[in-house]
Amino acid sequence: MKRFSFFTLFISLTVLLVGCSDTNETEKSGAVDREKPEAELLISAAASLTDVLEELKGPFEEAHEGITVTYNFGSSGKLATTIENGAPSDVFLSASSKDMNDMEDKELLVKESRKDFTENALVLITHKDSNRTISSFEDIDPAALDHLAVGEPESVPVGRYTKETLESLDLWESLQEKLVLGSDVRQVLTHVEMGNADYGVVYSSDAFITDDVKVLAEANAVWHEPIVYPGAVFAESKHQDAAQQFLDYLTGEEGKETLQKFGFK
């Protein structure tokens, strides 16, 4: 009788312990699930948007619980190519309509999500300590300079706008041996900041964020295609609703104020 009671007690304790263990595991699993973000967005964005987007990251995540944001910055052309080749992304923020048009033509975007959210201008810069005094792109003298930093025209939008501008002024061909090509607009800016080039051509927003360069001139808008920034959600995104929320935030009042803060139009 005693052995039977002891056996019954042993079985009861075993069931109780297993139940507690399952409960603990469930609680732990629930805690992990609660901590895991509902959506982890990957935003592919033009390098010129770096400071704006880093500024918006915290406020956006605070206002949208369960959504976290990671950025992949680079030239719009190169970002588009990597995505076309299968790289994952949820939102594309381009520094040119051309790259966005190419993506849309290939049906890679949620078409109705596309929206132009800001504009920019092209400026000629030099190092802050330079004594160069030209006041227009038209005053550039190929014989009077050693290096001009520009974006790579085939894949970097700022390089394409620069080429269009210099071609409009019949300067492109005569400057070929003087060009220092950057892989994105921030590399062009760095060349001038470091004194590796006499001049550089960047967006006005890039010159705005540094004290190491000074702006000599702004390009006439008729010399190049309009510098427009479109954004869109990718059709292959697994978090299209969250991606749209991010795009809405960027194009809303908070986004507009931050873009203006960093020198965008």
C-alpha positions as CSV (number, residue, x, y, z in Angstrom):
1,M,0.0,0.0,0.0
2,K,2.8,2.4,0.9
3,R,4.6,1.5,-2.3
4,F,1.5,2.2,-4.3
5,S,1.1,5.6,-2.6
6,F,4.7,6.5,-3.2
7,F,4.4,5.5,-6.9
8,T,1.3,7.7,-7.3
9,L,3.0,10.6,-5.6
10,F,6.0,10.2,-7.9
11,I,3.8,10.2,-11.0
12,S,2.0,13.3,-9.8
13,L,5.2,15.2,-9.1
14,T,6.5,14.3,-12.6
15,V,3.4,15.5,-14.3
16,L,3.5,18.8,-12.3
17,L,7.2,19.4,-13.1
18,V,6.6,18.7,-16.8
19,G,3.7,21.1,-16.8
20,C,5.7,23.8,-15.1
21,S,8.5,23.3,-17.6
22,D,6.1,23.6,-20.5
23,T,4.6,26.7,-19.0
24,N,8.1,28.2,-18.6
25,E,9.0,27.4,-22.1
26,T,5.8,28.9,-23.4
27,E,6.4,32.0,-21.3
28,K,9.9,32.3,-22.7
29,S,8.7,31.7,-26.2
30,G,6.1,34.3,-25.7
31,A,8.6,36.8,-24.4
32,V,10.8,36.2,-27.5
33,D,7.8,36.6,-29.8
34,R,6.9,39.9,-28.0
35,E,10.5,41.2,-28.4
36,K,10.8,40.2,-32.1
37,P,9.8,43.1,-34.4
38,E,6.7,42.6,-36.5
39,A,8.6,43.9,-39.5
40,E,12.3,44.5,-40.2
41,L,12.5,46.8,-43.2
42,L,15.5,47.1,-45.5
43,I,15.6,50.5,-47.2
44,S,17.8,50.9,-50.3
45,A,18.5,54.6,-50.5
46,A,20.7,57.0,-52.5
47,A,23.8,58.0,-50.6
48,S,22.8,61.7,-50.5
49,L,19.9,60.7,-48.2
50,T,22.2,59.3,-45.5
51,D,21.9,62.0,-42.9
52,V,18.2,62.6,-43.4
53,L,17.3,58.9,-43.0
54,E,19.6,58.4,-40.0
55,E,17.8,61.3,-38.4
56,L,14.4,59.9,-39.1
57,K,15.1,56.3,-38.0
58,G,14.6,56.8,-34.2
59,P,11.4,58.9,-34.5
60,F,9.9,56.5,-37.0
61,E,10.5,53.4,-35.0
62,E,9.1,55.1,-31.8
63,A,6.0,56.1,-33.7
64,H,5.6,52.6,-35.3
65,E,6.0,50.0,-32.6
66,G,7.0,46.7,-34.0
67,I,8.8,48.0,-37.1
68,T,12.6,48.4,-37.3
69,V,14.6,50.0,-40.1
70,T,17.9,49.1,-41.6
71,Y,19.5,51.1,-44.4
72,N,21.6,50.2,-47.5
73,F,23.1,53.3,-48.9
74,G,24.8,53.6,-52.3
75,S,24.5,55.1,-55.8
76,S,21.0,54.7,-57.1
77,G,22.1,52.9,-60.2
78,K,24.2,50.3,-58.3
79,L,21.4,49.7,-55.8
80,A,18.9,49.1,-58.6
81,T,21.3,46.6,-60.3
82,T,21.8,44.6,-57.1
83,I,18.0,44.5,-56.5
84,E,17.3,43.4,-60.1
85,N,19.9,40.6,-59.5
86,G,17.9,39.3,-56.5
87,A,19.1,41.3,-53.5
88,P,16.3,41.8,-50.9
89,S,14.8,45.2,-50.2
90,D,11.5,46.7,-49.1
91,V,11.7,50.3,-50.2
92,F,13.8,52.1,-52.9
93,L,14.6,55.7,-52.5
94,S,16.3,57.0,-55.7
95,A,18.2,60.2,-56.5
96,S,16.9,60.0,-60.1
97,S,13.7,59.2,-62.0
98,K,15.6,57.2,-64.6
99,D,16.6,54.4,-62.1
100,M,13.1,54.3,-60.7
101,N,11.6,54.2,-64.2
102,D,13.8,51.2,-65.1
103,M,12.6,49.4,-62.0
104,E,9.0,50.2,-62.7
105,D,9.3,49.1,-66.3
106,K,10.5,45.7,-65.1
107,E,7.5,45.5,-62.8
108,L,9.6,45.3,-59.6
109,L,7.6,48.0,-57.8
110,V,4.2,48.5,-56.3
111,K,3.3,51.0,-58.9
112,E,0.7,52.9,-56.9
113,S,3.2,53.4,-54.0
114,R,5.6,55.5,-56.1
115,K,5.9,59.2,-55.1
116,D,8.4,62.0,-55.7
117,F,9.3,63.3,-52.2
118,T,12.1,65.9,-52.7
119,E,14.4,67.7,-55.2
120,N,18.0,68.9,-55.2
121,A,20.4,71.1,-57.0
122,L,23.9,70.6,-58.5
123,V,26.7,72.7,-57.1
124,L,30.4,73.3,-57.8
125,I,32.5,73.0,-54.7
126,T,36.1,73.5,-53.6
127,H,38.0,73.0,-50.4
128,K,37.3,75.5,-47.6
129,D,40.9,76.8,-47.7
130,S,41.1,77.1,-51.5
131,N,41.6,80.6,-53.0
132,R,39.8,79.7,-56.2
133,T,37.2,82.4,-57.0
134,I,35.3,81.3,-60.1
135,S,31.5,81.9,-59.7
136,S,30.0,79.8,-62.4
137,F,30.3,76.4,-64.0
138,E,30.9,78.3,-67.2
139,D,34.2,79.7,-65.7
140,I,35.7,76.2,-65.4
141,D,39.1,76.3,-67.3
142,P,40.4,72.7,-67.9
143,A,43.9,74.1,-68.4
144,A,43.8,75.7,-64.9
145,L,43.0,72.7,-62.8
146,D,44.5,69.3,-62.0
147,H,41.5,67.3,-60.9
148,L,37.7,67.6,-60.9
149,A,35.8,65.1,-58.8
150,V,32.6,63.8,-60.3
151,G,30.3,60.9,-59.9
152,E,30.7,57.9,-62.3
153,P,28.1,58.9,-65.0
154,E,27.0,55.4,-65.8
155,S,25.8,54.4,-62.4
156,V,25.8,57.5,-60.2
157,P,22.9,60.0,-60.8
158,V,25.0,63.0,-59.7
159,G,27.6,62.0,-62.2
160,R,25.0,61.8,-64.9
161,Y,23.7,65.3,-64.1
162,T,27.2,66.5,-64.0
163,K,28.0,65.1,-67.4
164,E,24.8,66.6,-68.9
165,T,25.8,70.0,-67.4
166,L,29.3,69.9,-68.7
167,E,28.2,68.7,-72.1
168,S,25.7,71.7,-72.2
169,L,28.7,74.0,-71.7
170,D,31.0,72.1,-74.2
171,L,33.4,71.2,-71.3
172,W,32.9,67.5,-70.9
173,E,35.4,66.3,-73.5
174,S,38.1,68.7,-72.6
175,L,38.0,67.6,-69.0
176,Q,38.3,63.9,-69.5
177,E,41.9,63.7,-68.4
178,K,41.2,65.7,-65.3
179,L,38.2,63.7,-63.9
180,V,38.4,61.8,-60.6
181,L,35.4,59.4,-60.6
182,G,33.5,58.7,-57.4
183,S,31.3,55.6,-56.7
184,D,28.7,57.8,-55.1
185,V,28.1,61.4,-54.3
186,R,29.6,61.1,-50.8
187,Q,32.9,59.8,-52.3
188,V,33.0,62.9,-54.5
189,L,32.5,65.1,-51.5
190,T,35.3,63.3,-49.6
191,H,37.8,63.8,-52.5
192,V,37.3,67.6,-52.2
193,E,37.2,67.6,-48.3
194,M,40.6,65.7,-48.4
195,G,42.1,68.1,-51.0
196,N,42.4,65.3,-53.6
197,A,40.6,67.5,-56.2
198,D,40.6,71.2,-57.1
199,Y,36.8,71.1,-57.6
200,G,34.0,68.7,-57.2
201,V,30.3,68.5,-58.3
202,V,27.8,67.3,-55.7
203,Y,24.3,68.0,-54.6
204,S,23.6,71.2,-52.6
205,S,22.4,69.0,-49.7
206,D,25.8,67.2,-49.6
207,A,27.7,70.5,-49.5
208,F,25.3,71.7,-46.8
209,I,26.3,69.1,-44.2
210,T,30.1,69.8,-44.1
211,D,32.2,72.7,-43.1
212,D,35.2,71.5,-45.1
213,V,34.1,72.7,-48.5
214,K,32.6,75.9,-49.9
215,V,30.1,76.3,-52.7
216,L,31.3,78.3,-55.7
217,A,28.3,78.0,-58.0
218,E,25.0,76.3,-58.6
219,A,24.2,74.8,-62.0
220,N,21.5,76.3,-64.1
221,A,18.6,73.8,-64.0
222,V,18.2,73.9,-67.8
223,W,21.7,72.3,-68.2
224,H,20.6,68.9,-66.8
225,E,17.6,66.7,-66.2
226,P,15.5,67.7,-63.1
227,I,17.0,66.3,-60.0
228,V,13.9,64.6,-58.5
229,Y,13.9,61.9,-55.7
230,P,11.2,59.2,-56.1
231,G,10.4,56.5,-53.6
232,A,8.5,53.2,-53.9
233,V,7.7,49.9,-52.2
234,F,9.1,46.8,-53.8
235,A,6.6,44.2,-55.2
236,E,8.6,41.4,-53.6
237,S,8.6,42.9,-50.1
238,K,7.2,40.6,-47.4
239,H,6.2,43.7,-45.4
240,Q,4.4,45.9,-47.9
241,D,2.1,47.5,-45.3
242,A,5.0,48.5,-43.0
243,A,7.1,49.6,-46.0
244,Q,4.2,51.9,-47.1
245,Q,4.1,53.3,-43.6
246,F,7.7,54.2,-43.8
247,L,7.2,55.9,-47.2
248,D,4.2,57.8,-45.9
249,Y,6.3,59.0,-42.9
250,L,9.1,60.2,-45.2
251,T,6.7,62.0,-47.5
252,G,4.7,63.4,-44.5
253,E,5.4,66.5,-42.4
254,E,8.1,64.9,-40.3
255,G,10.0,63.8,-43.4
256,K,9.6,67.2,-45.2
257,E,10.9,69.1,-42.2
258,T,13.9,66.8,-41.9
259,L,14.7,67.0,-45.6
260,Q,14.6,70.8,-45.4
261,K,16.8,70.7,-42.3
262,F,19.5,68.9,-44.3
263,G,19.4,71.2,-47.4
264,F,16.9,69.5,-49.7
265,K,14.3,71.5,-51.6
